[in-house]
Amino acid sequence: MSKEKKDFEEKEKEENERISRRSFLAGSMGFAVGLASGSTTSSLAYPPKEQVERKIRILESLYGCPFCGEDFENEQKLKNHIFSNHQNENENKKPGITQLDEPTYEEMVITELERFNPKYVAFARSVWDQEYRQKLLEVSDKEEMPHGGFFSFMEGPKNKEDIISSIQANGAMYCANNFGNPNKIPYGYVHQTNGGGLYSWKEPIADEKAEVEDKEELTEHVKRMAELYGADLVGITELDSKWIYTHQNKEGLPKPYPGEKLSLDGAPAPESQTNISYDYAIVMAVEQEWWRLMKSPGYAHTASTRRGYDDMAMVAPRLAEFIRGLGYAAVPSGNDTTQSIPLAIDAGLGQIGRHGLLITPEFGARQRICKVYTNLPLEQDKPIDFGMQEYCENCRVCARVCPANAVPKGDRFEGTTKSNREGMKRWVVDTPSCLAYWVESDNSCSNCQAFCPWSSPTFRRERFGYEKNKEMWGESQIYSEEFY
C-alpha cells in the first residue's frame, strides 16, 4: 500500500467516526465520482441543527445526471439511467487533457475586456460602499454600523469548540499574518501591492545577470525550484495586461480607494511604478486539505483555508528571491495586483468552474494561488481543456450546496453586480451575497470548494484519460493504481 493511500485512509477512518458520508456516482463513461458529505455530527461542528438538516436535504438531492441534468432519488437509479441512456453519446464528456492555443474562456468574451478595479471586490466594498455596508448590517447581529470591513460585522466564535478551531486557524496563518503584508482593514485576505514583509517588491537584484543558454532547460529548472519551495502546481504565462488591476490596494479608512494607478509596464496605465517590464507570470498553486475542508461551513474548516494563505506567503517570496539571485527582476504576489484565476488558466493549471473557482485536474477546486512577476526569459505553458465546461453544465453540485444561493443553477449570463466583470457571458457568482452569508452566519463557508466532485481525493481521475497524458503531467499520484 502506498504511503499516500495509507495516510488518506487513516484520515478517512478518523473522520468516519464523526461524520456521515454519502457517495455521489456520476455514472459510466468515466464518471465515477466520490463525494463525501461533510460533518453533521462532528464534535467541532459549527452549524446549528437547522443548517445541518438543510445540508442533509441538499445532499440527498445530489444524484444528478452529468449528461442531461435529470435528478434521481438514489445512486443506483442514477447509474441505471446513465447505462440506459448515455452509454454511447457525449464523448466530449470523457475528458482527457488537451493543450490549446488559447484558453476556453475566450469563447465567453462578448465585448472587449477592460481592466478591473479591485475597489469593487466584495471584500473591499464592505469598507466604502455604504449601500452594501447597510445590507451587511441588516444581516448581522450588530446594532450600530461598525468601523471597518466585513470582519467587523461579525461577532466571532462563542462556544469552546469554535474557539479552539479559531485558534487552530490563527496558527495556520501565523506567518502570512505577521510577516506577509496583509491588507487587514479593507480586504481581509488580500495583500498590498509593493508593500513590505515577505511580499516586498523592494528586495535587491544581484548585480551579475546569469546568461540564459537554454530557455527550455531554464524554465524546467525554475519549475522544479518552485516545487522545492512548496508549490504543488506551477505554470508560466506571458503577463496579459487585461488581468492587471487598474489600481493598487491602499490600507486606511475611511476612504482607501481609488488608491494609486497600477502598471507593470505594457499595461494601459501611465508609467511603471518600478520602471521594470515584468513580462512573465509564474503561477503557483498550493493544495488545501480536503478532509478538513469538508467540515465547511463552520470554524472547523477554516484552518485549511488559512494554511493555504500561509503557504502562499512562503512559496512566492522564495521563488522571487531565487530569480533575483540570477540577476533578474522578480516580485512576489498573493491576492493582489492581478486577477489570479485567469492567469492560472493562461498558465495551463486548469479551467474555471460553475462556482467561479479554478478547477485543476490534480486538486479540483481546493487550492490557493500565488504568483511571481519577472523579466526572466521563460517558456510559456499552453492553456488546457479537460472537459470542465461541459461537466459543469449539468453537475450543479456547487450551486445546490451554496447556503447563500450565490452560485447560479442555470445558463451562463453576463455579470449583474458591481463586483462582477462585464464583457463575459459565464456563470456569474453573486459574491456580495456570499459574503453577506458569512456575516449572517457569523462564520465562513467553503462549500463550493469542498463539495466540487473534482475536489475529492478519491475521484477516479485515471478514468478521465489522464493515463494517456503522463508525458504532459508527469508521474504524480493521480496515475497510481495502488493509490485507488
DACORTA-V20596 format. One record per residue. N is the residue number from 1. RES is the residue in one letter. SS is DSSP state (A for helix, B for strand, O for the rest). PHI is phi in whole degrees, -180 to 180 (* if undefined). OMEGA is omega in degrees with one decimal (999 if undefined). Layout:
N_RES_SS_PHI_OMEGA / N_RES_SS_PHI_OMEGA
This chain:
1_M_O_*_-179.2 / 2_S_O_-69_178.9 / 3_K_A_-62_-179.1 / 4_E_A_-61_-179.1 / 5_K_A_-67_-179.8 / 6_K_A_-62_179.6 / 7_D_A_-61_-178.5 / 8_F_A_-65_-178.5 / 9_E_A_-65_177.7 / 10_E_A_-64_178.4 / 11_K_A_-66_-179.6 / 12_E_A_-64_178.5 / 13_K_A_-62_179.1 / 14_E_A_-61_-178.2 / 15_E_A_-71_-178.4 / 16_N_A_-65_176.5 / 17_E_O_-73_-173.6 / 18_R_O_-124_-175.8 / 19_I_O_-127_172.3 / 20_S_O_-90_-176.7 / 21_R_O_-123_178.1 / 22_R_O_-143_179.6 / 23_S_O_-91_174.1 / 24_F_O_-114_-178.4 / 25_L_O_-94_-180.0 / 26_A_O_-102_159.8 / 27_G_O_98_-178.6 / 28_S_O_-82_178.5 / 29_M_O_54_173.7 / 30_G_O_99_-174.8 / 31_F_O_-99_172.5 / 32_A_O_-101_-170.7 / 33_V_O_-118_175.9 / 34_G_O_-92_179.8 / 35_L_O_-136_177.2 / 36_A_O_-93_-167.3 / 37_S_O_-88_-173.5 / 38_G_O_97_-168.7 / 39_S_O_-75_170.7 / 40_T_O_-121_-178.8 / 41_T_O_-129_-177.1 / 42_S_O_-61_177.3 / 43_S_O_-68_178.0 / 44_L_O_-109_-174.5 / 45_A_O_-68_177.1 / 46_Y_O_-89_-166.2 / 47_P_O_-61_174.1 / 48_P_O_-66_-172.2 / 49_K_A_-55_-176.5 / 50_E_A_-65_177.5 / 51_Q_A_-71_178.6 / 52_V_A_-63_-179.6 / 53_E_A_-63_178.1 / 54_R_A_-64_-179.4 / 55_K_A_-64_178.8 / 56_I_A_-63_179.3 / 57_R_A_-62_178.7 / 58_I_A_-62_-177.7 / 59_L_A_-63_-179.6 / 60_E_O_-70_178.9 / 61_S_O_-106_-173.9 / 62_L_O_-86_-179.2 / 63_Y_O_-85_-179.3 / 64_G_B_-108_-179.2 / 65_C_O_-72_-179.4 / 66_P_O_-73_-179.9 / 67_F_O_-94_-175.5 / 68_C_O_-119_176.4 / 69_G_O_88_-179.6 / 70_E_O_-67_-179.0 / 71_D_B_-97_-178.8 / 72_F_O_-136_-175.3 / 73_E_O_-73_-177.7 / 74_N_O_-151_-173.1 / 75_E_A_-71_179.6 / 76_Q_A_-67_178.1 / 77_K_A_-66_176.3 / 78_L_A_-64_-179.1 / 79_K_A_-61_179.1 / 80_N_A_-61_179.4 / 81_H_A_-61_-177.7 / 82_I_A_-66_179.9 / 83_F_A_-64_-177.4 / 84_S_A_-81_-168.8 / 85_N_A_-117_-170.3 / 86_H_O_-130_-172.6 / 87_Q_O_-66_-174.5 / 88_N_O_-121_179.9 / 89_E_O_-131_176.5 / 90_N_O_55_-179.9 / 91_E_A_-62_178.3 / 92_N_A_-69_175.1 / 93_K_A_-87_174.9 / 94_K_O_-108_-167.1 / 95_P_O_-74_160.0 / 96_G_O_-102_-179.4 / 97_I_O_-96_179.0 / 98_T_B_-120_174.6 / 99_Q_B_-84_-175.2 / 100_L_O_-120_174.6 / 101_D_O_-81_175.5 / 102_E_O_-142_-175.6 / 103_P_O_-67_-177.8 / 104_T_A_-66_-179.9 / 105_Y_A_-67_178.5 / 106_E_A_-60_178.4 / 107_E_A_-69_-178.2 / 108_M_A_-89_-175.4 / 109_V_B_-74_-179.2 / 110_I_O_-113_173.1 / 111_T_O_-141_-179.9 / 112_E_O_-61_-176.3 / 113_L_O_-82_174.2 / 114_E_O_-102_178.5 / 115_R_O_-64_-172.8 / 116_F_O_-101_176.9 / 117_N_O_-91_-178.1 / 118_P_A_-64_174.5 / 119_K_A_-56_-173.9 / 120_Y_A_-95_171.3 / 121_V_O_-62_-174.2 / 122_A_A_-56_177.9 / 123_F_A_-58_-178.7 / 124_A_A_-70_-179.7 / 125_R_A_-63_178.5 / 126_S_A_-67_178.6 / 127_V_A_-98_-168.2 / 128_W_A_-111_-175.1 / 129_D_O_-84_-173.6 / 130_Q_A_-64_177.6 / 131_E_A_-65_179.1 / 132_Y_A_-71_177.3 / 133_R_A_-61_178.2 / 134_Q_A_-65_177.2 / 135_K_A_-63_179.0 / 136_L_A_-65_178.8 / 137_L_A_-62_-177.3 / 138_E_A_-66_-178.9 / 139_V_A_-94_-179.4 / 140_S_O_-92_175.6 / 141_D_O_-95_-178.3 / 142_K_O_-79_176.8 / 143_E_O_-93_179.3 / 144_E_O_-124_179.8 / 145_M_O_-64_-179.4 / 146_P_O_-77_179.4 / 147_H_O_-103_-178.2 / 148_G_O_148_-179.3 / 149_G_O_-83_-169.7 / 150_F_A_-62_178.2 / 151_F_A_-60_-177.3 / 152_S_A_-71_177.1 / 153_F_A_-85_-174.3 / 154_M_O_-105_-177.2 / 155_E_O_-85_-177.4 / 156_G_O_94_-175.7 / 157_P_O_-65_-177.3 / 158_K_O_-120_-178.2 / 159_N_O_-93_-173.1 / 160_K_A_-60_-176.7 / 161_E_A_-63_-179.6 / 162_D_A_-69_177.5 / 163_I_A_-63_177.8 / 164_I_A_-63_179.3 / 165_S_A_-63_178.5 / 166_S_A_-66_177.4 / 167_I_A_-64_176.6 / 168_Q_A_-60_-179.2 / 169_A_A_-65_178.2 / 170_N_A_-62_177.2 / 171_G_A_-65_-178.6 / 172_A_A_-65_-176.8 / 173_M_O_-115_-173.7 / 174_Y_A_-59_-175.4 / 175_C_A_-66_-179.6 / 176_A_A_-64_-179.1 / 177_N_A_-67_-173.2 / 178_N_A_-96_-175.6 / 179_F_A_-130_-171.1 / 180_G_O_-98_178.0 / 181_N_O_70_175.6 / 182_P_B_-73_175.9 / 183_N_O_-93_-164.8 / 184_K_O_-68_-172.4 / 185_I_O_-77_-175.8 / 186_P_O_-79_-164.2 / 187_Y_O_-115_-172.1 / 188_G_O_85_-174.7 / 189_Y_O_-103_179.4 / 190_V_O_-107_-171.9 / 191_H_B_-102_177.5 / 192_Q_O_-86_175.3 / 193_T_O_-72_174.3 / 194_N_O_56_178.0 / 195_G_O_-97_-180.0 / 196_G_O_-109_177.5 / 197_G_A_71_-176.2 / 198_L_A_-61_-179.7 / 199_Y_A_-89_-176.4 / 200_S_O_-61_174.6 / 201_W_O_-102_-171.8 / 202_K_O_-105_-177.8 / 203_E_O_-72_-175.5 / 204_P_O_-71_176.8 / 205_I_O_-103_179.9 / 206_A_O_-58_-177.6 / 207_D_O_-66_-176.7 / 208_E_O_-94_-177.7 / 209_K_O_-91_179.3 / 210_A_O_-68_179.3 / 211_E_O_-80_-179.8 / 212_V_O_-94_-178.6 / 213_E_O_-91_-178.4 / 214_D_O_-134_-175.4 / 215_K_A_-62_-179.7 / 216_E_A_-66_179.2 / 217_E_A_-66_177.9 / 218_L_A_-63_179.9 / 219_T_A_-59_178.9 / 220_E_A_-63_-179.9 / 221_H_A_-66_178.1 / 222_V_A_-61_179.1 / 223_K_A_-64_179.8 / 224_R_A_-66_177.3 / 225_M_A_-67_177.0 / 226_A_A_-59_178.1 / 227_E_A_-67_176.9 / 228_L_A_-59_-177.5 / 229_Y_O_-80_173.5 / 230_G_O_122_178.8 / 231_A_O_-74_175.0 / 232_D_O_-89_176.0 / 233_L_B_-136_177.7 / 234_V_B_-150_175.7 / 235_G_B_-144_-175.1 / 236_I_B_-130_178.0 / 237_T_B_-146_169.3 / 238_E_B_-65_-177.3 / 239_L_O_-79_-180.0 / 240_D_O_-76_-172.9 / 241_S_A_-64_-178.0 / 242_K_A_-70_177.9 / 243_W_A_-95_176.3 / 244_I_B_-86_178.4 / 245_Y_O_-61_179.2 / 246_T_O_-71_-176.4 / 247_H_B_-132_174.5 / 248_Q_B_-96_-177.1 / 249_N_O_-74_176.7 / 250_K_O_-126_-177.7 / 251_E_O_-85_177.1 / 252_G_O_137_-179.6 / 253_L_O_-129_4.7 / 254_P_O_-91_-175.0 / 255_K_O_-125_-178.8 / 256_P_O_-79_-176.7 / 257_Y_O_-122_14.8 / 258_P_O_-79_179.9 / 259_G_O_76_-179.0 / 260_E_B_-105_177.9 / 261_K_B_-63_-172.8 / 262_L_O_-118_174.1 / 263_S_O_-145_171.4 / 264_L_O_-118_-175.6 / 265_D_O_69_-176.1 / 266_G_O_84_176.6 / 267_A_O_-88_-177.5 / 268_P_O_-75_175.8 / 269_A_O_-144_-169.3 / 270_P_O_-48_-168.2 / 271_E_O_-147_-178.5 / 272_S_O_-63_-179.3 / 273_Q_O_-70_-178.9 / 274_T_O_-114_-178.8 / 275_N_O_59_176.6 / 276_I_O_-130_177.5 / 277_S_O_-89_177.0 / 278_Y_O_-93_-171.3 / 279_D_O_-89_-172.6 / 280_Y_B_-126_171.0 / 281_A_B_-119_171.4 / 282_I_B_-94_-172.9 / 283_V_B_-104_-176.8 / 284_M_B_-125_177.1 / 285_A_B_-127_175.8 / 286_V_B_-118_-175.7 / 287_E_B_-73_169.9 / 288_Q_O_-105_-179.0 / 289_E_O_-65_-177.5 / 290_W_A_-69_-173.1 / 291_W_A_-64_177.5 / 292_R_A_-81_179.2 / 293_L_A_-62_-178.4 / 294_M_O_-70_175.2 / 295_K_O_-81_179.4 / 296_S_O_-65_-4.6 / 297_P_O_-85_179.1 / 298_G_O_140_-178.6 / 299_Y_A_-64_-172.7 / 300_A_A_-64_-178.0 / 301_H_A_-92_-168.6 / 302_T_A_-65_-179.3 / 303_A_A_-60_178.7 / 304_S_A_-64_178.9 / 305_T_A_-65_-175.4 / 306_R_A_-71_174.2 / 307_R_A_-62_176.4 / 308_G_A_-61_177.8 / 309_Y_A_-65_178.7 / 310_D_A_-66_178.0 / 311_D_A_-63_177.0 / 312_M_A_-56_-176.2 / 313_A_A_-70_176.5 / 314_M_A_-98_-171.3 / 315_V_A_-66_-175.7 / 316_A_A_-63_178.1 / 317_P_A_-62_178.8 / 318_R_A_-62_-178.3 / 319_L_A_-67_178.1 / 320_A_A_-61_179.1 / 321_E_A_-65_177.2 / 322_F_A_-60_-177.9 / 323_I_A_-69_176.8 / 324_R_A_-62_177.0 / 325_G_A_-65_176.4 / 326_L_O_-84_177.8 / 327_G_O_95_-179.1 / 328_Y_O_-118_179.0 / 329_A_O_-71_177.1 / 330_A_B_-160_178.1 / 331_V_B_-129_-179.8 / 332_P_B_-85_-178.1 / 333_S_B_-150_174.6 / 334_G_O_-102_176.7 / 335_N_O_-90_-178.0 / 336_D_O_-153_167.7 / 337_T_O_72_180.0 / 338_T_B_-135_174.3 / 339_Q_O_-82_-169.1 / 340_S_A_-69_-173.3 / 341_I_A_-65_177.0 / 342_P_A_-59_178.2 / 343_L_A_-65_178.2 / 344_A_A_-64_176.9 / 345_I_A_-67_177.6 / 346_D_A_-59_-177.0 / 347_A_O_-84_174.2 / 348_G_O_81_-178.8 / 349_L_O_-82_-177.3 / 350_G_O_178_179.4 / 351_Q_B_-132_178.9 / 352_I_B_-87_-178.9 / 353_G_O_-104_178.0 / 354_R_O_-57_-177.7 / 355_H_O_-81_177.0 / 356_G_O_78_-178.5 / 357_L_O_-103_173.2 / 358_L_B_-72_172.5 / 359_I_B_-113_178.5 / 360_T_B_-110_176.8 / 361_P_O_-60_-174.8 / 362_E_O_-80_-170.4 / 363_F_O_-126_-176.5 / 364_G_B_65_-177.5 / 365_A_O_-99_-170.7 / 366_R_O_-101_172.1 / 367_Q_B_-149_173.0 / 368_R_B_-116_-170.7 / 369_I_B_-115_171.3 / 370_C_B_-134_-174.1 / 371_K_B_-140_166.6 / 372_V_B_-130_175.8 / 373_Y_B_-97_-173.3 / 374_T_B_-153_171.1 / 375_N_O_-107_174.5 / 376_L_O_-67_-177.5 / 377_P_O_-68_-174.6 / 378_L_O_-134_173.3 / 379_E_O_-77_179.3 / 380_Q_O_-89_169.3 / 381_D_O_-90_178.4 / 382_K_O_-94_173.0 / 383_P_O_-63_-178.9 / 384_I_B_-125_172.8 / 385_D_B_-131_175.0 / 386_F_O_-129_170.0 / 387_G_O_86_-174.3 / 388_M_A_-67_-178.5 / 389_Q_A_-62_178.8 / 390_E_A_-67_-179.3 / 391_Y_A_-64_-176.4 / 392_C_A_-67_-178.7 / 393_E_A_-58_-175.5 / 394_N_A_-116_-176.8 / 395_C_A_-68_174.1 / 396_R_O_65_179.5 / 397_V_A_-58_-177.8 / 398_C_A_-61_179.3 / 399_A_A_-69_-177.4 / 400_R_A_-74_-176.7 / 401_V_O_-95_179.5 / 402_C_O_-80_-177.2 / 403_P_O_-69_179.8 / 404_A_O_-95_-174.0 / 405_N_O_52_-176.9 / 406_A_O_-89_179.9 / 407_V_O_-95_-174.9 / 408_P_O_-69_178.7 / 409_K_O_-95_-173.7 / 410_G_O_-100_-175.9 / 411_D_O_-81_178.2 / 412_R_O_-71_178.3 / 413_F_B_-154_-179.7 / 414_E_B_-84_-177.3 / 415_G_O_-52_-174.4 / 416_T_O_-124_178.3 / 417_T_O_-126_177.4 / 418_K_O_-57_-172.8 / 419_S_O_-87_-179.4 / 420_N_O_-112_177.6 / 421_R_O_-71_175.6 / 422_E_O_-86_173.9 / 423_G_O_97_179.1 / 424_M_B_-130_175.8 / 425_K_B_-100_-172.6 / 426_R_B_-153_172.3 / 427_W_O_-80_-174.1 / 428_V_O_-95_179.1 / 429_V_O_-84_178.8 / 430_D_O_-82_-175.4 / 431_T_A_-64_175.8 / 432_P_A_-61_177.5 / 433_S_A_-71_175.9 / 434_C_A_-58_-178.2 / 435_L_A_-68_177.5 / 436_A_A_-63_176.3 / 437_Y_A_-65_176.7 / 438_W_A_-56_-178.7 / 439_V_A_-68_-177.5 / 440_E_A_-63_-179.4 / 441_S_A_-86_-178.8 / 442_D_O_56_-176.3 / 443_N_O_-165_176.2 / 444_S_O_-112_-175.7 / 445_C_O_-142_175.1 / 446_S_O_-132_-177.1 / 447_N_A_-56_-176.2 / 448_C_A_-65_175.2 / 449_Q_A_-70_-171.1 / 450_A_A_-68_-171.5 / 451_F_A_-90_172.9 / 452_C_O_-56_-177.7 / 453_P_A_-54_-178.2 / 454_W_A_-72_-179.5 / 455_S_A_-79_-176.5 / 456_S_O_-70_177.2 / 457_P_O_-64_-179.4 / 458_T_O_-92_177.6 / 459_F_O_-62_-171.4 / 460_R_O_-81_-174.0 / 461_R_A_-65_-177.1 / 462_E_A_-64_179.7 / 463_R_A_-80_178.4 / 464_F_A_-94_175.6 / 465_G_O_102_-175.9 / 466_Y_A_-69_179.4 / 467_E_A_-62_-179.3 / 468_K_A_-84_-174.6 / 469_N_A_-121_-178.9 / 470_K_A_-63_179.9 / 471_E_A_-61_-177.1 / 472_M_A_-84_-169.8 / 473_W_A_-105_178.2 / 474_G_O_81_-175.4 / 475_E_O_-90_179.3 / 476_S_O_-85_-173.4 / 477_Q_A_-66_-178.0 / 478_I_A_-70_178.2 / 479_Y_A_-96_-170.8 / 480_S_O_-77_176.5 / 481_E_O_-63_-179.2 / 482_E_O_-63_-178.5 / 483_F_O_-64_-178.2 / 484_Y_O_-99_999
